[in-house]
Amino acid sequence: MDMYAVENISAENFEGFIKERIEQGNYLLFYCVDEFYLSYTKKYQFKHYKHDTYVY
């Protein structure tokens, strides 16, 4: 089982899981971010632009 796959993390534990990873100095990888839904981007409600995003 991939303990880091989102489908294996319950909704109740998700925030704590993310906080633990950040505190351990790990980066976060979010798959398939679509800027069409992000209000702070130029593509917001204009064009679907999907990509992966790393947060460290």
C-alpha positions in Angstrom: 0.0 0.0 0.0 1.3 3.4 -0.9 0.9 5.3 2.4 1.4 8.6 0.6 -1.3 8.2 -2.0 -4.3 10.5 -1.3 -6.8 7.7 -1.7 -5.1 6.0 1.3 -5.5 9.1 3.6 -8.8 9.7 5.3 -10.4 13.2 5.1 -10.1 13.6 8.8 -6.4 13.0 8.8 -5.5 14.8 5.6 -4.6 18.2 7.2 -2.4 16.6 9.8 -0.7 14.4 7.2 0.2 17.5 5.1 1.4 19.3 8.2 3.7 16.4 9.2 5.2 16.2 5.7 6.0 19.9 5.8 7.5 19.7 9.3 9.7 16.8 8.2 11.1 19.0 5.3 9.5 16.9 2.6 8.2 18.4 -0.6 4.5 18.0 -1.7 3.6 17.0 -5.2 0.1 17.8 -6.4 -0.9 16.0 -9.6 -2.9 17.6 -12.4 -3.5 21.1 -11.1 -5.9 22.9 -13.5 -5.5 26.6 -13.5 -9.0 27.1 -15.0 -10.2 26.7 -11.4 -7.6 28.9 -9.7 -8.8 32.5 -9.3 -5.3 34.0 -9.0 -4.1 32.8 -12.5 -4.5 34.3 -15.9 -6.2 31.1 -17.1 -9.0 31.3 -14.5 -12.3 30.5 -16.1 -10.7 31.1 -19.5 -8.6 28.0 -20.5 -7.9 24.7 -19.0 -4.1 24.5 -18.2 -3.2 21.3 -16.3 0.2 20.6 -14.8 1.9 19.2 -11.7 3.0 21.4 -8.8 5.7 20.9 -6.2 5.5 22.7 -2.9 8.5 22.8 -0.7 
